[in-house]
Amino acid sequence: MKSNKVIIFLGPPGAGKGTQAIRLAAEQDLLQISTGDILRDHVARKTELGQQVAPILAAGQLVPDQILIALIRDKLASMEKIRVIFDGFPRTRAQAEGLDMLLEELGAPIHSVPLLEVPDEELIARIVERGKTSGRSDDTEETARARQEVYHTNTKPLVDYYAARGVLKRVDGIGNMDEVYQRIVQAVE
C-alpha cells in the first residue's frame, strides 16, 4: 500500500505549475488540491463551512486562513492515505504554518516543495504569448509584470520558510515540458 505523500508546488505565474502538477498527480496517484474547488464544493453542498464562506466569496473578499485550514482538514481527514499536491496554497507564511500543524496532527508531513524557477523576462514572454494564443485578455505585459511583483513579495517568505525546514527543492523551469517534468520527478523522489 502506498504511503502518505504531501507535495506543495511553488513557482511564479507562467512557470507551468498547474500543467506539471496535473501530470505529477496522475502519474503518482496523488490528488491535486485546489482550495478554490473545495470552497465552491462546500458552497454548492450548503455545508456549515460553505454557508460561512458563501457571503465572503460573494463580497469578493479573501476567505480567512482558519476557514481554509478547516476546509482542507475536512478534505484530508476523509482520505485513507493522504497523497496530495497543493498548487496555489499556501500563499502566506501563516497559511503554511497552519497547514504544517494540520499535517502533523494527521501524521502526513510535507514530503517536498518543488519550486519552479524561471527568470522574470522568460515568464513575462510566456504569459504574453499565452495571451495571444489563448485569448486571455488579462495576459498582457503590464499585468504579467504586476503578477511577478506580487509573487516575489508574497512567495519569498514561503521559499525561505520551506528552505529552512529542508523540504524546498529548486527546479530549473527552463526547457520543454518533458525536460522540466523529469527534473520535478527527480526533485520529489
Salt bridges, closest charged atoms under 4 A:
GLU27 OE2 - ARG23 NE 3.32
ASP37 OD1 - ARG40 NH2 2.63
ASP41 OD2 - ARG45 NE 2.91
ASP74 OD2 - HIS42 NE2 3.23
GLU97 OE2 - ARG93 NE 2.87
ASP100 OD2 - ARG165 NH1 2.98
GLU105 OE2 - ARG73 NH1 2.41
GLU117 OE2 - ARG170 NH1 2.48
ASP120 OD1 - HIS152 NE2 2.91
GLU121 OE2 - ARG145 NH1 3.07
GLU122 OE2 - ARG126 NE 3.16
ASP138 OD1 - ARG136 NE 3.46
ASP138 OD2 - ARG147 NH2 2.93
ASP139 OD2 - ARG130 NE 2.73
ASP139 OD2 - ARG136 NE 3.46
ASP139 OD1 - ARG147 NH1 3.05
GLU141 OE2 - ARG145 NH2 2.97
ASP160 OD1 - LYS156 NZ 2.89
ASP178 OD1 - ARG23 NH1 2.70
